[in-house]
Amino acid sequence: MRRRRIVGIAAAAAAGMLALTAAVLPSTPANPPVKLPALTTQALSARYAASSRAIARAEAAAAQDGNTALAHSLAAMRHGHFLAFNSAGQGEAVQVLGNLATARRVVIMVPGSDTSLATWASRGAASPYGGARALANETARLDPHAHLAIIAWLGYRTPSLLSPAVLTSGNAGQGAQALRPLVTSLARDGDQVALLCHSYGSVVCGLAAPHLPVTDIAVYGSPGMDVSSVRSLDTTARVWAGRESGDWIRDVPHVRLLGVGFGADPMSPSFGARRFGCGGDGHSSYLSPGGAALRNLAYIALGEAGQVTR
């Protein structure tokens, strides 16, 4: 119920903003796109080691500043495989689960609002690392021999759920600019790439989608993709949409007017997405182990479209 009240407040704020069309929301600097090393074991190991050292330095700085929550989060991250890491602001982190050197298919998971280094693994399956780990476990269960790598991607400044920025696509546009080079680099190396995009992250994916070399784009808990239909995305990818029946995001007005809102509901039949079954839980439960949403997202990640259920 608290989330629904927040949505109501956000909708009212949006209505108020329409009367202030001359006002411009302040922009935030975009992170530079991740530059992939050669996708060899040696080059990737060197990149991972360099990122680990950067995380250790950031952890020490956070501890010295008395930011124990961030220091604890960074300590847990230090042993992961990161293609990129930047501790400035909310932070940037791009973590790989699986062997990117031998992968034939790569899934990039794009998070939504209120995501930062401090929440990288603190919310279980609702956090970037926890969700990627849950997906990795499920895909391994469904196909133990799949040559799949999963990337938990925080490459943009995510807006706060209670900020005006969450009502517009400004931050998402910056995210799309950072996401596209990573996707094209992976595809150029011969990998099939899929995008799994949660909540505000689906706006990022919608803006990045035109002519992007991906096989699948799956959005879940989406407020909209900043377009009116799948056709407007200018993509040859299979576009999927799912929503838990208890997700408060269904109450968000699906409009776009004077820069506020994200357009049509991806779950609407007229939008044209392939719908996949989820369950009865809420906005943060899509990747919870044992759920229908996780199973279907795992099949999408594997490229097994025929196994996805409604």
N, C-alpha and C positions, 0 to 999 in steps of 0.2 A: 504493500500500500504506500509505503514511503516513496518508492520509485515512481509510482503513478502520480503522486503529488508533485514530485520533481518534474515529471513530464508536463503536468498542467502549468506549473510555474514557467517552464521553458517555453511552452506555447504562448502563454501570455506575454512573455518577454519578446517573443518573435513579433507578436501583433504590435507591440509598442515600437519595435525597431522599424517597422514599415513606415511609420510617420517621421522617421529620422533618416530619410534616404540620402541626405547630404553627408551624414556621418560615415566615416570610414574606419573599420576595425583596424587596430594596429597589426602590422604583419610581424611574423617572427622569422628569424633567419633560418634558412633551410640547411640541413646537414648536407655535406658533399656526398655524391653517390659513392657507394662502395665499389672499389676497383678490385676485381677478382685477381688473385694470383693465378699462375698456371695451375690447372686442376690435376696436379700430380701429388703423390704422397709427400714428397720432399718439400715442395713449395707450400702446400697446405700446412704441414707440420710447422714450418718456419712462421707462417702467419699466425697460427694458433698460439705458438710460444710467445710471439711479440704481443699479442692481445692479452695473454695471461699476465705478462709483466706490467702492462698498462693497467689492468684491473687491480693488481696488487698495489700499485702506486696510488690508485684512486681509493682503495680500501684504507690504506694507511692515512691518507689525507682526511677521509671521512671520520675515522676514529679520532684523529687529532682534533678535529672540529667538534667532536662530541655528538656526531650524527650516527648513533649506534645502529639505528634501523638500516640505514644505507650501508654502513660498514658490514653488517651481518649479511645483507643481500649480496654484496660484492664478494665476500669471503666464499659464499656458496657458488658464485659464478666463476671463480678463479680457475677451477679445474675443468671447465667446459671448453669446447672448441668454438672460438669466435672468429668470424671473418672480419669483423669490425667492432670497435669499442671506442666510445667517446664519453667522458664523464661530465662534459659541460652541460649546464642546464638540466633538463629532465634526463638527458643522456641518450646515447645511441648504442645499440647492441644488435649484433647479427650472429646468432648461434646456430651451429650445424649439429644435427643429430643424424648419425649414419656416416657412410663413407662417400664423401662427395667426389673422390677421385674415381670411383668405380660405378657411381650411380648412373642409371639410364633415365631415371625420372626424378625430378626434384619438386617438392612442394614448398611453397613460401606461405607462411602464416602471417597475416597482417592484423594487428590488434586494433582495438578501438580506444575510446577516451580513457583518461586517467591511468595511462600506462607509463611507467618510468622505470629506471634502474632499481628503485626502491621496491617496486612491486614485481620484479622480474620472476620471482618464484614464490611469492608470499601468499598467493591466493589459490593454491592448489591447481587444479585443471583449468581454472579461470585466468591464470597468469601465463605469460608467454612460454616460459620454460615448462611449466606443469602441463599446459595444453599440448605442446609439442611432444612431450614425453608420453602423454596418454595416447596421442595419435600414433607415435612410433610403436608403442606396445600393441595397439590394436591392429595396425597394418602387419606387424610381425606375426600376430596370431592368425590373421586371415591368409597371409601369403609369406611364409617364412623365407622364401627364396627370392623375394622381390629385391631388385637393385634400386632401392629408394633412399633418398636423403631428404630430410626435413629441415627447413630453415625457419627458426623463430626470428622474426624481423621487426625490429624497432628502429626504423630509419627516418622517422619524422617526429615532429613535436606534436604529441597528441593533446587535444584540447581537454580542459576540465569539463566534467559533466555539468557543472554549475556556471560555466562561463558563456558569454555571448558567442565565442568562437565555435562552440559545439553546434550552433544553429546554422553555420555557414560552411562553405567548402574551402575556405582559405587554407587551413592547415592541411586538408586533404590534397589540395593541389600541390603543395610542397612535397607531400609524401609521394604522390604519383610521379613527380619529377625525379625523385630519388629511387623509386622502385623500378622504373622502366629500364635503366641501364643494367641493373642486376639481372633482370629477366632476359634481356637480349644477349647479355654475355653468356649466360648459362645455355640458352638455346643455340647460340653460335657454336658452342662447344659440343653440341649434339644431344643435349639433354632435352627430354620432354619436360615442360614446366606447367605446374598447376598453381592456382592461387586460392587460398582459403581465407576468407575475409570476414571478420566479426564486427558487428555494430558499425561505429564510425569508420572502421577499416574498410567497410564495403564501399564507402564514398571514395576512398583512396583508390580502390580497385576499379571502380567505375570510371574515374578520371584517367587512370592509366591504361584502360582496356583497348582503346582504338588501335587496331592493327598490331597489337602486341602478340608475339609468338608464344601463346599458351594454348594448352589443349582444353583446360577447364577453368572456370571461375565460379567458385561456390561462395555465396554470401549467406550468413546466418545471423539472426537478430538484427537485421538491417533496417535503418530508417529510410533507405532509398539509395540510389546509385547516381543521383544527379542527372538522370536521363528519364525519358518517358517510357522506354521499352528496350528490350534486348537489341532490336534492330538499331537503335540509336547508339549502341555501344561500338558499332563498327568492328565487330570481332567475329572470327570464325570459331571461337571456342564454344564448348558447351557451357551454358550459363545455368547455374543451379541456385535455388533459393529454398531456405528452410527456416521454420520458426517454432520454437517451443510454445505450446498453447498457453503457458503461464507467463510468457515474456511480456513485460510492460511496454516494450517497444511498439507493440501493435496499436497503442493509443496515441502514438505520435502522428500529427496531421501530415498526410502525404501530399504536400504542396511544395511548390517553389515559386516565390514571388519576391521580386526586387532583391535577389541574392540570399533570401532566407528560406531554408528548407531544402529538401533533397529529392523532390519530385515523386514519381509514382512508386507505389508499393511493389517491390519485387515479387511478393507473394500473390499479387493480383493476376488472374488468368490473362488479362489483356497485356500484361507486361511481357509475357512470353518466355519466362524462365521455366526450366524443368524443376518441379518441386520435389523435395525429398523429405521423408518422414523424420520427425524429431521425437517429441514426447510431450509430457505435460509439465515440465519443469520451467525454470525462469531464465532470465537473460544471461546468467553466468554459468549455465549448466550444460552447454552444448557438448563440451569435451569430457564430461564426467564419465568415468569408466562404467561400462555395462549399459549405456544408454543407446537408443536408436539413432540419435544424431551422430554420436561418435562413430558408430558402425557405418553409417552411410557416408560420412565424411572420409572415413578410411577407404571405402571403395572408390570414392571420387579421387582420392589421393593416388590410389593404385591404377587409376585409369579404367576401372572395371564398371563402366556405366551400366551394363546390363544387370548388375547385382544390387544397384541402388533401389531401395523401396520407398514407396510413398506412404 
